[in-house]
Amino acid sequence: MITSSAFAGQRFAVLGLARSGLAAVESLLAGGAQVMAWDSREEPRRKLEGRVELADPVTADLTGYAGVVVSPGVPLNTHPIAESAARYGVPVIGDIELFALARPSLPAHRVVGITGTNGKSTTTALVHHILQSAALPVRMGGNIGLPVLSQSPLSAGGVYVLELSSYQIDLTHSLQCEVAALLNITPDHLDRYAGFEAYAASKARLFEMQRADQFAVFGVGDAETRAVAEREAARHDAGRVRSVDGADLATLQADWPSLQGPHNLQNAAVAVAIAEALGLTAMQWRPALASFRGLPHRMERVADLNGVMFINDSKATNPASTAPALAAFPPAPHRRIHWIVGGLPKGDRLDECEPWFGNVAAAYTIGDAGPGFAELLSPHMPVRRSEMMCEAIRQAMEAARPGDVVLLSPACASFDQFRDYEARGDSFRQIVEALAHPDADGPRAGGGAN
């Protein structure tokens, strides 16, 4: 694990004991800190009995504490921990800030921080793959689901590649990334912010923590991202800020099976700019783009049955994230999209998806958003009110012809029917497999009606 002697003798509170919270506790204890820890669930508390003080920092005396480490899932705008910590003058931080504090104790290294509303997981994994292919010591962590503090420290010359959500950036105050990247900013998570402007400002803080001689990379697809790029270009040293659109890579994209669509061209362009900022050449990054296999639940090809491709894009939890998936499969003589859409809606519109409605042969609506989305989409395409995932997949299988795509890209959160987007994607994969290979005669892809 990653830890630091800088924690020794200090007192920290940790609120929230999921993966990153438990990793923070272990890192702090290994560094010699005294730890108070709490979670509303009994099971993670039991794991720490006898090793920490089990108490809720919301009601505890925090006098003399060096920080309260909270899970990114704790809404600081409504949770009482923010007020409680402020009462004692204690900073509220996250596990990424602990990593930043531990950096002086680690062998010489560099950090890449990647943020954005959409595409950051793919870009983070792609950068990790490029560096790994170039035989550089590298670790991946952060919002991608791997707590950075639980990773083994890298040898000298290594690179830590971190996916950073706005929630994590809110809890970070001293992380100076040698290379920081912002892919895009579109409305999301607005229940946690005073408005879209505040959400965009949260993303921009990643760059405000940088020194002027460090690198910054930006996408160009929206005005908010371009505005951050302009501000940072004025603050950074000459040549340290790049804005990329991928136009110079477009002729290569056909060779990247797991990076199709305009959104992945942008992701690849940012990844290449990051790699070049770290000193890699085209001879190193170009073959890595072709060998990249993609991420589970993000444009993941789960099956190819009788000429019908089944794509799991469960991580598309908002319309802006689904739009690129629809754009990735333009109409062709033998290709149509059967779109499974719905879940717990983050809004009642699909405006970002509308330019790509012409790519869709039929929509299959599910979950809480199903009835509203069905009415919204009916003027534009045939719609089946499937309600449940299994029924949507079965109906799409019956209708699909060779060359078609059955696409789960819900444009919604999963919490109406599933624990999280991963469980939703796993369910999609399992149902496709079960329906494709039934014990008795049953529906098979490519065998249905037009």
MARSEBA-572434 format. One record per residue (C-alpha): residue number from 1; residue in three letters; z, y, x. Coordinates in Angstrom, 1 decimal, padded with zeros to 4 digits. Example, Ala and Ser with C-alpha at 12.3 -4.5 7.8 and 13.67 -1.06 7.14 Angstrom:
     n   res       pz       py       px
     1   ALA    007.8   -004.5    012.3
     2   SER    007.1   -001.1    013.7
This chain:
     n   res       pz       py       px
     1   MET    000.0    000.0    000.0
     2   ILE   -000.3    003.7    001.0
     3   THR    003.0    005.4    001.6
     4   SER    004.6    008.1    003.8
     5   SER    007.7    008.9    005.7
     6   ALA    007.5    012.3    004.0
     7   PHE    009.0    010.6    000.9
     8   ALA    012.1    009.5    002.8
     9   GLY    015.4    010.8    001.4
    10   GLN    013.7    012.7   -001.5
    11   ARG    014.2    012.1   -005.2
    12   PHE    011.3    011.6   -007.6
    13   ALA    011.1    010.7   -011.3
    14   VAL    008.2    008.6   -012.5
    15   LEU    007.3    008.7   -016.2
    16   GLY    004.8    006.1   -017.4
    17   LEU    004.7    002.6   -015.8
    18   ALA    001.2    001.4   -016.2
    19   ARG   -000.9    000.6   -013.2
    20   SER   -000.8    004.0   -011.4
    21   GLY    002.8    004.6   -012.4
    22   LEU    004.0    001.3   -010.9
    23   ALA    001.9    001.9   -007.8
    24   ALA    003.6    005.3   -007.4
    25   VAL    007.1    003.7   -007.7
    26   GLU    006.3    001.1   -005.1
    27   SER    004.8    003.7   -002.7
    28   LEU    007.8    006.0   -003.1
    29   LEU    010.4    003.2   -002.6
    30   ALA    008.5    001.9    000.5
    31   GLY    008.6    005.4    001.9
    32   GLY    012.4    005.7    001.5
    33   ALA    012.6    007.8   -001.7
    34   GLN    015.1    007.5   -004.5
    35   VAL    013.3    006.9   -007.8
    36   MET    014.2    007.4   -011.4
    37   ALA    011.6    005.6   -013.6
    38   TRP    010.9    005.3   -017.3
    39   ASP    008.4    003.9   -019.8
    40   SER    008.7    003.6   -023.6
    41   ARG    007.9   -000.1   -023.2
    42   GLU    010.7   -002.5   -022.2
    43   GLU    008.5   -004.9   -020.2
    44   PRO    007.6   -002.6   -017.3
    45   ARG    011.2   -001.3   -017.2
    46   ARG    012.4   -004.9   -016.7
    47   LYS    010.2   -005.3   -013.6
    48   LEU    012.1   -002.5   -011.9
    49   GLU    015.7   -003.3   -012.8
    50   GLY    018.0   -003.0   -009.9
    51   ARG    015.5   -001.1   -007.7
    52   VAL    015.4    002.2   -009.5
    53   GLU    017.5    004.3   -011.8
    54   LEU    016.1    003.6   -015.3
    55   ALA    016.4    006.8   -017.3
    56   ASP    014.1    009.1   -019.2
    57   PRO    013.4    012.2   -017.1
    58   VAL    012.9    014.2   -020.3
    59   THR    016.6    014.1   -020.9
    60   ALA    017.9    013.5   -017.4
    61   ASP    019.4    016.0   -014.9
    62   LEU    016.5    016.7   -012.5
    63   THR    018.4    019.0   -010.2
    64   GLY    017.1    018.6   -006.6
    65   TYR    014.2    016.4   -007.5
    66   ALA    011.0    016.8   -005.4
    67   GLY    008.7    016.0   -008.3
    68   VAL    008.1    014.3   -011.6
    69   VAL    005.2    011.9   -011.4
    70   VAL    003.6    011.4   -014.8
    71   SER    000.8    009.2   -016.0
    72   PRO   -002.5    011.0   -016.6
    73   GLY   -002.2    009.7   -020.2
    74   VAL    000.8    011.9   -020.8
    75   PRO   -000.4    015.0   -022.7
    76   LEU    001.2    017.9   -020.8
    77   ASN    000.3    020.4   -023.6
    78   THR    002.5    018.6   -026.1
    79   HIS    004.9    016.3   -024.2
    80   PRO    008.4    017.6   -023.6
    81   ILE    008.4    016.6   -020.0
    82   ALA    006.6    019.7   -019.0
    83   GLU    009.3    021.9   -020.4
    84   SER    012.1    019.7   -019.0
    85   ALA    010.7    019.8   -015.5
    86   ALA    010.1    023.5   -015.7
    87   ARG    013.8    024.0   -016.6
    88   TYR    014.8    022.5   -013.3
    89   GLY    012.0    024.1   -011.3
    90   VAL    010.5    020.6   -010.5
    91   PRO    006.7    020.2   -010.2
    92   VAL    004.9    017.8   -012.5
    93   ILE    002.5    015.8   -010.4
    94   GLY    000.5    012.6   -010.4
    95   ASP   -000.2    009.7   -008.1
    96   ILE   -003.2    011.5   -006.6
    97   GLU   -000.9    014.3   -005.5
    98   LEU    001.4    011.7   -003.9
    99   PHE   -001.7    010.4   -002.0
   100   ALA   -002.4    014.0   -000.9
   101   LEU    001.1    014.3    000.4
   102   ALA    000.8    011.0    002.2
   103   ARG   -002.5    011.8    004.0
   104   PRO   -000.9    013.2    007.2
   105   SER    000.8    009.8    007.7
   106   LEU   -002.6    007.9    007.5
   107   PRO   -005.1    007.3    010.3
   108   ALA   -007.8    009.9    010.5
   109   HIS   -010.0    009.7    007.4
   110   ARG   -012.0    011.6    004.9
   111   VAL   -011.7    011.9    001.1
   112   VAL   -014.5    012.1   -001.4
   113   GLY   -013.5    013.3   -004.9
   114   ILE   -015.9    012.9   -007.8
   115   THR   -015.4    014.4   -011.3
   116   GLY   -017.4    015.2   -014.4
   117   THR   -017.4    014.4   -018.0
   118   ASN   -019.9    011.6   -017.7
   119   GLY   -021.2    009.4   -014.9
   120   LYS   -018.3    009.7   -012.5
   121   SER   -017.5    006.0   -012.6
   122   THR   -021.0    005.0   -011.8
   123   THR   -021.3    007.6   -009.1
   124   THR   -018.0    006.7   -007.5
   125   ALA   -019.0    003.0   -007.4
   126   LEU   -022.4    003.9   -006.0
   127   VAL   -020.9    006.1   -003.2
   128   HIS   -018.5    003.2   -002.4
   129   HIS   -021.5    000.8   -002.3
   130   ILE   -023.6    003.0    000.0
   131   LEU   -020.7    003.5    002.5
   132   GLN   -019.9   -000.2    002.4
   133   SER   -023.5   -001.1    003.0
   134   ALA   -023.5    001.3    006.0
   135   ALA   -020.5   -000.7    007.4
   136   LEU   -018.0    002.2    007.1
   137   PRO   -014.4    001.4    006.2
   138   VAL   -014.0    002.5    002.6
   139   ARG   -011.6    002.3   -000.3
   140   MET   -012.3    003.2   -004.0
   141   GLY   -009.6    004.4   -006.4
   142   GLY   -008.4    006.8   -009.0
   143   ASN   -009.7    007.0   -012.6
   144   ILE   -012.0    004.0   -012.0
   145   GLY   -009.0    001.8   -012.6
   146   LEU   -007.8    001.2   -009.0
   147   PRO   -004.6    003.1   -008.2
   148   VAL   -005.2    004.6   -004.8
   149   LEU   -001.6    004.1   -003.7
   150   SER   -001.9    000.4   -004.2
   151   GLN   -004.7    000.2   -001.7
   152   SER   -004.2   -000.9    002.0
   153   PRO   -004.6    002.1    004.3
   154   LEU   -007.9    002.4    006.1
   155   SER   -008.4    002.2    009.8
   156   ALA   -009.4    005.4    011.6
   157   GLY   -012.8    006.8    010.4
   158   GLY   -012.4    005.4    006.9
   159   VAL   -013.4    007.2    003.7
   160   TYR   -011.4    007.1    000.4
   161   VAL   -013.7    007.6   -002.6
   162   LEU   -011.8    008.8   -005.7
   163   GLU   -012.9    009.2   -009.3
   164   LEU   -010.9    012.0   -010.7
   165   SER   -010.5    012.9   -014.4
   166   SER   -009.5    016.3   -015.5
   167   TYR   -006.0    014.9   -016.3
   168   GLN   -005.6    013.7   -012.8
   169   ILE   -006.8    017.1   -011.4
   170   ASP   -004.3    018.9   -013.6
   171   LEU   -001.5    016.9   -011.8
   172   THR   -002.9    017.5   -008.3
   173   HIS   -002.1    020.6   -006.2
   174   SER   -002.9    019.9   -002.6
   175   LEU   -005.8    017.4   -002.3
   176   GLN   -008.4    018.9    000.0
   177   CYS   -011.5    016.7   -000.3
   178   GLU   -013.9    016.7    002.6
   179   VAL   -016.6    016.2    000.0
   180   ALA   -016.0    017.1   -003.7
   181   ALA   -018.6    016.6   -006.5
   182   LEU   -019.0    017.7   -010.1
   183   LEU   -021.6    015.9   -012.1
   184   ASN   -021.5    017.8   -015.4
   185   ILE   -019.2    019.4   -018.0
   186   THR   -019.6    018.7   -021.7
   187   PRO   -017.0    019.0   -024.5
   188   ASP   -014.5    016.2   -024.3
   189   HIS   -010.7    015.7   -024.4
   190   LEU   -010.4    019.1   -026.1
   191   ASP   -007.1    018.0   -027.8
   192   ARG   -005.5    018.4   -024.4
   193   TYR   -006.8    021.9   -023.6
   194   ALA   -006.8    025.3   -025.2
   195   GLY   -010.6    025.1   -025.5
   196   PHE   -013.8    024.1   -023.7
   197   GLU   -013.3    026.9   -021.1
   198   ALA   -009.9    025.6   -020.2
   199   TYR   -011.3    022.1   -019.8
   200   ALA   -014.1    023.4   -017.5
   201   ALA   -011.5    025.3   -015.5
   202   SER   -009.6    022.0   -015.0
   203   LYS   -012.6    020.4   -013.4
   204   ALA   -013.2    023.5   -011.2
   205   ARG   -009.8    023.2   -009.7
   206   LEU   -011.0    020.3   -007.6
   207   PHE   -013.1    022.8   -005.6
   208   GLU   -010.4    025.5   -005.5
   209   MET   -008.2    023.1   -003.5
   210   GLN   -010.9    022.8   -000.8
   211   ARG   -011.3    024.8    002.4
   212   ALA   -014.4    026.9    002.9
   213   ASP   -015.8    024.5    005.5
   214   GLN   -015.7    021.4    003.2
   215   PHE   -018.6    020.2    001.3
   216   ALA   -019.2    020.6   -002.5
   217   VAL   -022.0    018.9   -004.5
   218   PHE   -023.1    019.7   -008.1
   219   GLY   -025.4    018.5   -010.8
   220   VAL   -027.6    021.1   -012.5
   221   GLY   -027.8    019.8   -016.1
   222   ASP   -025.4    022.3   -017.8
   223   ALA   -024.5    026.0   -017.5
   224   GLU   -020.8    025.4   -016.9
   225   THR   -021.5    023.2   -013.9
   226   ARG   -024.0    025.7   -012.5
   227   ALA   -021.4    028.5   -012.9
   228   VAL   -018.8    026.5   -010.9
   229   ALA   -021.5    025.9   -008.2
   230   GLU   -022.3    029.6   -008.0
   231   ARG   -018.7    030.5   -007.6
   232   GLU   -018.1    027.9   -004.9
   233   ALA   -021.3    028.9   -003.0
   234   ALA   -019.8    032.4   -002.7
   235   ARG   -016.6    031.0   -001.4
   236   HIS   -017.7    028.1    000.9
   237   ASP   -019.4    028.5    004.3
   238   ALA   -023.2    028.6    004.4
   239   GLY   -024.8    025.2    003.9
   240   ARG   -021.7    023.5    002.5
   241   VAL   -022.7    023.6   -001.2
   242   ARG   -025.6    021.6   -002.6
   243   SER   -026.9    021.5   -006.2
   244   VAL   -029.2    018.5   -006.9
   245   ASP   -031.4    017.3   -009.8
   246   GLY   -032.9    014.2   -008.3
   247   ALA   -036.5    015.3   -008.5
   248   ASP   -037.1    014.3   -004.9
   249   LEU   -035.8    010.8   -005.7
   250   ALA   -037.7    010.2   -008.9
   251   THR   -040.5    008.2   -007.3
   252   LEU   -038.0    005.8   -005.9
   253   GLN   -036.1    005.1   -009.1
   254   ALA   -038.3    002.2   -010.2
   255   ASP   -036.8    000.2   -007.3
   256   TRP   -033.2    000.6   -008.6
   257   PRO   -032.7   -002.0   -011.4
   258   SER   -029.1   -000.9   -012.2
   259   LEU   -029.8    002.9   -012.0
   260   GLN   -032.4    003.5   -014.7
   261   GLY   -032.7    006.5   -017.0
   262   PRO   -032.5    010.3   -016.3
   263   HIS   -028.7    010.3   -016.2
   264   ASN   -028.7    007.7   -013.4
   265   LEU   -031.3    009.7   -011.4
   266   GLN   -028.7    012.6   -011.5
   267   ASN   -025.9    010.2   -010.5
   268   ALA   -028.0    008.8   -007.6
   269   ALA   -028.9    012.3   -006.4
   270   VAL   -025.2    013.3   -006.3
   271   ALA   -024.3    010.1   -004.5
   272   VAL   -027.1    010.6   -001.9
   273   ALA   -025.9    014.2   -001.3
   274   ILE   -022.4    013.0   -000.8
   275   ALA   -023.6    010.3    001.6
   276   GLU   -025.6    012.8    003.6
   277   ALA   -022.6    015.2    003.7
   278   LEU   -020.7    012.3    005.4
   279   GLY   -023.5    011.9    007.9
   280   LEU   -025.5    009.0    006.5
   281   THR   -029.3    008.9    006.7
   282   ALA   -032.0    007.8    004.3
   283   MET   -032.3    004.6    006.3
   284   GLN   -028.7    003.8    005.2
   285   TRP   -028.6    005.1    001.6
   286   ARG   -032.1    004.1    000.4
   287   PRO   -031.7    000.2    000.6
   288   ALA   -028.2    000.6   -000.9
   289   LEU   -029.6    002.2   -004.1
   290   ALA   -031.8   -000.8   -004.6
   291   SER   -029.0   -003.3   -004.1
   292   PHE   -026.4   -001.6   -006.3
   293   ARG   -025.4   -003.8   -009.3
   294   GLY   -023.8   -001.2   -011.5
   295   LEU   -020.4   -001.3   -013.3
   296   PRO   -019.1   -003.4   -016.2
   297   HIS   -019.3   -001.6   -019.5
   298   ARG   -021.7    001.1   -018.2
   299   MET   -025.3    000.2   -018.9
   300   GLU   -024.4   -003.3   -018.0
   301   ARG   -027.1   -005.9   -018.6
   302   VAL   -025.1   -008.8   -020.1
   303   ALA   -028.0   -011.1   -021.2
   304   ASP   -031.7   -011.4   -021.4
   305   LEU   -032.4   -013.8   -024.3
   306   ASN   -035.9   -014.7   -025.4
   307   GLY   -037.2   -011.5   -023.9
   308   VAL   -034.5   -009.3   -025.6
   309   MET   -032.2   -007.4   -023.2
   310   PHE   -028.6   -006.9   -024.2
   311   ILE   -026.9   -003.8   -022.7
   312   ASN   -023.1   -003.2   -022.8
   313   ASP   -022.5    000.6   -022.6
   314   SER   -019.1    000.5   -024.1
   315   LYS   -017.8    003.2   -021.7
   316   ALA   -020.0    005.7   -023.6
   317   THR   -017.1    007.1   -025.6
   318   ASN   -018.7    010.3   -026.7
   319   PRO   -022.2    011.4   -027.8
   320   ALA   -023.0    013.2   -024.5
   321   SER   -022.4    009.9   -022.7
   322   THR   -024.5    007.9   -025.2
   323   ALA   -027.5    010.2   -025.1
   324   PRO   -028.6    009.2   -021.5
   325   ALA   -028.4    005.5   -022.6
   326   LEU   -030.9    006.2   -025.4
   327   ALA   -033.1    008.2   -023.0
   328   ALA   -033.1    005.3   -020.5
   329   PHE   -035.4    003.2   -022.8
   330   PRO   -038.4    005.3   -023.9
   331   PRO   -040.7    003.8   -026.5
   332   ALA   -043.3    001.3   -025.1
   333   PRO   -045.7   -001.0   -026.8
   334   HIS   -043.2   -003.8   -026.7
   335   ARG   -039.8   -002.1   -026.5
   336   ARG   -037.5   -000.7   -029.2
   337   ILE   -033.8    000.0   -029.2
   338   HIS   -031.4   -001.6   -031.6
   339   TRP   -028.5    000.7   -031.3
   340   ILE   -024.9   -000.3   -032.1
   341   VAL   -022.9    002.9   -032.7
   342   GLY   -019.5    003.8   -034.0
   343   GLY   -015.8    003.4   -033.5
   344   LEU   -013.1    006.1   -033.6
   345   PRO   -015.1    009.3   -033.6
   346   LYS   -014.4    012.3   -031.4
   347   GLY   -016.4    014.5   -033.8
   348   ASP   -018.6    014.1   -036.8
   349   ARG   -022.0    014.9   -035.2
   350   LEU   -024.4    013.2   -032.7
   351   ASP   -026.3    016.4   -031.6
   352   GLU   -026.6    015.3   -028.0
   353   CYS   -028.2    012.0   -029.0
   354   GLU   -030.7    013.6   -031.5
   355   PRO   -033.5    014.3   -028.9
   356   TRP   -033.7    010.5   -028.3
   357   PHE   -033.6    009.3   -031.9
   358   GLY   -037.3    008.5   -031.6
   359   ASN   -036.5    005.7   -029.1
   360   VAL   -034.4    003.8   -031.7
   361   ALA   -035.9    001.1   -034.0
   362   ALA   -032.7    000.8   -036.0
   363   ALA   -029.0    001.7   -035.9
   364   TYR   -026.1   -000.6   -036.7
   365   THR   -023.0    001.4   -037.6
   366   ILE   -019.5    000.1   -037.0
   367   GLY   -015.8    001.2   -037.2
   368   ASP   -014.2    004.3   -038.6
   369   ALA   -017.3    006.4   -037.8
   370   GLY   -019.7    004.0   -039.4
   371   PRO   -020.1    005.5   -042.9
   372   GLY   -020.4    009.1   -041.6
   373   PHE   -022.8    008.1   -038.9
   374   ALA   -024.9    006.0   -041.3
   375   GLU   -025.5    009.1   -043.5
   376   LEU   -026.2    011.2   -040.5
   377   LEU   -028.7    008.8   -039.0
   378   SER   -030.5    007.6   -042.2
   379   PRO   -033.0    010.4   -042.3
   380   HIS   -034.1    009.5   -038.8
   381   MET   -034.2    005.7   -038.6
   382   PRO   -033.4    002.5   -040.5
   383   VAL   -029.6    002.0   -040.6
   384   ARG   -027.5   -001.1   -041.2
   385   ARG   -023.9   -000.5   -042.2
   386   SER   -022.5   -003.4   -040.2
   387   GLU   -018.8   -002.3   -040.1
   388   MET   -017.9   -005.0   -037.6
   389   MET   -019.2   -005.6   -034.1
   390   CYS   -020.0   -009.3   -034.7
   391   GLU   -022.1   -008.5   -037.8
   392   ALA   -024.0   -005.7   -035.9
   393   ILE   -024.9   -008.0   -033.1
   394   ARG   -026.0   -010.7   -035.5
   395   GLN   -028.2   -008.3   -037.5
   396   ALA   -029.7   -006.8   -034.3
   397   MET   -030.5   -010.3   -032.9
   398   GLU   -032.3   -011.2   -036.1
   399   ALA   -034.4   -008.1   -036.0
   400   ALA   -035.1   -007.9   -032.3
   401   ARG   -038.5   -009.0   -030.8
   402   PRO   -039.3   -009.8   -027.2
   403   GLY   -039.2   -006.6   -025.1
   404   ASP   -036.6   -005.0   -027.4
   405   VAL   -033.2   -003.8   -026.3
   406   VAL   -029.9   -004.4   -028.1
   407   LEU   -027.7   -001.5   -027.0
   408   LEU   -024.0   -001.1   -027.5
   409   SER   -023.4    002.6   -026.8
   410   PRO   -020.8    003.6   -029.4
   411   ALA   -020.5    007.4   -028.8
   412   CYS   -016.9    006.9   -029.9
   413   ALA   -013.5    005.8   -028.7
   414   SER   -012.6    002.2   -029.3
   415   PHE   -009.1    002.5   -030.7
   416   ASP   -009.9    001.8   -034.3
   417   GLN   -010.8   -001.9   -033.6
   418   PHE   -010.1   -002.5   -029.9
   419   ARG   -007.4   -001.9   -027.3
   420   ASP   -009.8    000.1   -025.1
   421   TYR   -013.5    000.4   -024.2
   422   GLU   -013.2   -002.6   -021.8
   423   ALA   -011.9   -004.9   -024.6
   424   ARG   -014.8   -003.6   -026.8
   425   GLY   -017.4   -004.4   -024.0
   426   ASP   -015.9   -007.8   -023.3
   427   SER   -016.1   -008.6   -027.0
   428   PHE   -019.7   -007.5   -027.1
   429   ARG   -020.5   -009.8   -024.1
   430   GLN   -018.6   -012.8   -025.7
   431   ILE   -020.2   -012.4   -029.1
   432   VAL   -023.7   -012.2   -027.6
   433   GLU   -023.0   -015.4   -025.7
   434   ALA   -021.6   -017.1   -028.8
   435   LEU   -024.4   -016.1   -031.1
   436   ALA   -027.0   -016.9   -028.5
   437   HIS   -025.7   -020.5   -028.0
   438   PRO   -024.3   -021.6   -031.4
   439   ASP   -023.1   -025.1   -031.9
   440   ALA   -025.4   -025.6   -034.7
   441   ASP   -028.6   -023.8   -035.8
   442   GLY   -028.0   -020.1   -035.9
   443   PRO   -029.5   -016.7   -035.1
   444   ARG   -031.3   -016.4   -031.8
   445   ALA   -032.6   -013.3   -030.1
   446   GLY   -036.3   -012.7   -030.6
   447   GLY   -036.6   -015.0   -033.6
   448   GLY   -036.1   -012.6   -036.5
   449   ALA   -037.9   -010.3   -038.8
   450   ASN   -039.6   -007.1   -037.8
